[in-house]
């Protein structure tokens, strides 16, 4: 898939405020500071479409980007640590869950996982919640250029092992590097394939 046009549509605080356009959409989310903004910018080949920050918790709304005028890329708030109050974090989590569970045109949730670290309970729990809700997901391991390949492979295998405690079959897995644009073509090809199979729920 070639990205010919990218347009920021709107930021929404909840499901009710999301765009009404009935086209396929794909969520990108993960623990705070997992490299989500960098990955999104790499994917759409834009330098600053999604704002990057060294401070966790930058994204605080449901952000819709219209790609090629026929699908939405959705940037969701990161879960886990953020420099915000517990009350505000709980509100985000409820809004995010409402959106994920009830957005009819949502095709898939891409869960971003830091390839440099051991499996985190928050990642495992979130992926398991998606399964309980019946929401399709795929895992994107980020920052694979930051470690030795052998260390990255070990961390990914640890994550797979942890996930298989609850899963009979693993979700689809991608490995990416925003710096080296690793995984970009695979992700876009997969999204294109999903778009071809989209049935308008409206």
C-alpha positions as CSV (number, residue, x, y, z in Angstrom):
1,X,0.0,0.0,0.0
2,X,1.3,3.5,-0.9
3,X,0.3,6.3,1.5
4,X,-0.8,9.1,-0.8
5,X,-2.8,11.3,1.6
6,X,-2.9,11.8,5.3
7,X,-5.3,14.1,7.1
8,X,-5.8,14.7,10.8
9,X,-9.6,14.7,11.3
10,X,-10.2,15.2,15.0
11,X,-9.5,14.4,18.6
12,X,-12.3,13.0,20.7
13,X,-12.6,12.5,24.4
14,X,-15.1,9.6,24.1
15,X,-16.9,7.3,21.6
16,X,-19.8,9.8,21.0
17,X,-17.3,12.4,19.7
18,X,-15.7,10.1,17.1
19,X,-16.1,10.7,13.4
20,X,-19.2,9.3,11.8
21,X,-17.6,8.2,8.6
22,X,-18.2,4.5,8.1
23,X,-14.8,3.3,6.9
24,X,-12.4,0.7,8.4
25,X,-10.2,1.9,11.3
26,X,-7.2,0.5,13.1
27,X,-6.2,1.4,16.7
28,X,-2.6,1.8,17.8
29,X,-2.0,1.7,21.5
30,X,0.4,0.5,24.1
31,X,2.1,1.3,27.4
32,X,3.1,4.9,27.8
33,X,6.4,5.7,26.0
34,X,6.4,2.6,24.0
35,X,7.3,4.5,20.8
36,X,3.7,4.8,19.5
37,X,4.0,8.3,18.0
38,X,7.3,7.4,16.3
39,X,5.8,4.3,14.8
40,X,2.8,6.1,13.5
41,X,5.0,8.8,11.9
42,X,7.1,6.1,10.3
43,X,4.1,4.2,9.0
44,X,2.5,7.2,7.2
45,X,5.9,8.6,6.2
46,X,5.4,11.9,8.0
47,X,7.8,13.5,10.5
48,X,5.5,15.0,13.0
49,X,2.0,13.7,12.3
50,X,1.8,12.3,15.8
51,X,3.6,14.3,18.4
52,X,6.5,12.5,20.0
53,X,7.6,13.1,23.6
54,X,10.1,11.9,26.2
55,X,7.4,12.3,28.8
56,X,5.0,9.4,29.1
57,X,1.3,10.0,28.8
58,X,1.4,12.6,25.9
59,X,-1.7,11.3,24.1
60,X,-4.8,12.0,26.1
61,X,-7.6,11.7,23.4
62,X,-8.8,9.4,20.7
63,X,-7.1,10.8,17.6
64,X,-8.4,10.0,14.1
65,X,-6.2,10.3,11.0
66,X,-7.8,9.7,7.6
67,X,-5.4,7.7,5.4
68,X,-5.9,7.8,1.6
69,X,-9.4,8.9,2.2
70,X,-10.5,5.3,2.8
71,X,-9.4,4.2,6.3
72,X,-8.7,5.6,9.7
73,X,-5.6,5.2,11.8
74,X,-6.5,5.8,15.4
75,X,-4.0,6.9,18.0
76,X,-5.3,6.0,21.5
77,X,-3.9,7.1,24.9
78,X,-1.2,4.8,26.2
79,X,-2.0,2.7,29.2
80,X,0.1,2.3,32.3
81,X,2.2,5.0,33.8
82,X,1.4,8.7,33.0
83,X,1.9,11.9,34.9
84,X,-1.8,12.4,35.5
85,X,-4.1,11.9,38.4
86,X,-5.6,8.4,39.1
87,X,-9.1,9.9,38.5
88,X,-8.1,11.2,35.1
89,X,-6.4,7.9,34.1
90,X,-9.5,6.0,35.2
91,X,-11.6,8.2,33.0
92,X,-9.4,7.6,30.0
93,X,-9.4,3.9,30.6
94,X,-13.2,3.8,30.6
95,X,-13.5,6.0,27.5
96,X,-10.9,3.8,25.7
97,X,-12.8,0.6,26.7
98,X,-16.1,2.1,25.6
99,X,-14.6,3.0,22.2
100,X,-12.9,-0.3,21.6
101,X,-15.9,-2.4,22.6
102,X,-18.5,-0.5,20.7
103,X,-16.9,1.1,17.7
104,X,-18.6,-1.0,14.9
105,X,-16.1,-0.2,12.1
106,X,-13.0,-1.0,14.3
107,X,-11.2,-3.8,12.5
108,X,-8.3,-4.5,14.7
109,X,-6.2,-3.2,17.7
110,X,-2.5,-3.0,17.2
111,X,-0.9,-3.4,20.7
112,X,2.6,-2.0,20.8
113,X,5.1,-3.7,23.1
114,X,8.7,-2.6,23.9
115,X,11.0,-5.3,22.5
116,X,13.8,-4.2,24.9
117,X,12.2,-5.3,28.2
118,X,10.7,-8.4,29.9
119,X,7.0,-9.1,29.6
120,X,4.9,-6.5,31.5
121,X,1.7,-7.5,33.3
122,X,-0.1,-4.4,31.9
123,X,0.5,-5.6,28.3
124,X,-0.6,-9.1,29.0
125,X,-3.7,-8.0,30.8
126,X,-4.7,-5.6,28.1
127,X,-4.3,-8.2,25.3
128,X,-6.3,-10.7,27.4
129,X,-9.0,-8.1,27.9
130,X,-9.2,-7.7,24.1
131,X,-9.7,-11.4,23.8
132,X,-12.4,-11.4,26.4
133,X,-14.2,-8.6,24.6
134,X,-13.9,-10.4,21.2
135,X,-11.8,-7.7,19.7
136,X,-9.2,-8.8,17.1
137,X,-5.6,-7.7,17.8
138,X,-2.1,-7.9,16.6
139,X,1.1,-7.3,18.5
140,X,3.8,-4.9,17.3
141,X,7.2,-5.1,19.0
142,X,8.8,-1.7,18.8
143,X,12.4,-0.4,19.0
144,X,14.0,-3.6,17.7
145,X,17.0,-1.6,16.6
146,X,17.8,-0.6,20.2
147,X,19.1,-4.0,21.3
148,X,21.2,-6.9,20.0
149,X,19.1,-9.1,17.8
150,X,19.7,-12.0,20.1
151,X,18.4,-10.0,23.1
152,X,15.4,-8.8,21.2
153,X,14.6,-12.4,20.1
154,X,14.8,-13.6,23.8
155,X,12.5,-10.8,25.0
156,X,10.0,-11.6,22.3
157,X,10.1,-15.3,23.1
158,X,9.5,-14.5,26.8
159,X,6.5,-12.5,25.8
160,X,5.1,-15.2,23.6
161,X,5.6,-17.8,26.5
162,X,3.8,-15.5,28.9
163,X,0.9,-14.9,26.5
164,X,0.6,-18.7,25.8
165,X,-0.4,-19.2,29.5
166,X,-3.8,-17.8,28.4
167,X,-3.9,-18.2,24.6
168,X,-4.1,-21.4,22.6
169,X,-2.8,-19.6,19.5
170,X,-0.8,-16.3,19.4
171,X,-2.1,-13.2,17.7
172,X,-0.3,-12.0,14.6
173,X,3.1,-10.5,15.5
174,X,5.1,-7.7,13.8
175,X,8.6,-6.5,14.6
176,X,9.4,-2.8,13.9
177,X,11.9,-0.1,14.1
178,X,10.8,3.5,13.5
179,X,14.3,4.6,12.8
180,X,15.1,2.0,10.2
181,X,11.5,1.8,8.9
182,X,11.5,-1.9,9.6
183,X,8.1,-3.6,9.4
184,X,6.5,-0.7,7.6
185,X,5.7,-2.6,4.4
186,X,4.4,-5.6,6.2
187,X,2.0,-3.6,8.4
188,X,0.7,-1.6,5.4
189,X,0.2,-4.8,3.4
190,X,-1.7,-6.3,6.2
191,X,-4.0,-3.3,6.6
192,X,-4.6,-3.2,2.9
193,X,-5.7,-6.9,3.0
194,X,-8.0,-6.1,5.9
195,X,-9.5,-3.2,4.0
196,X,-10.3,-5.4,1.1
197,X,-12.4,-7.6,3.4
198,X,-14.2,-4.7,5.1
199,X,-18.0,-4.9,5.3
200,X,-19.6,-1.6,6.1
201,X,-21.6,-2.0,9.4
202,X,-23.8,1.1,8.6
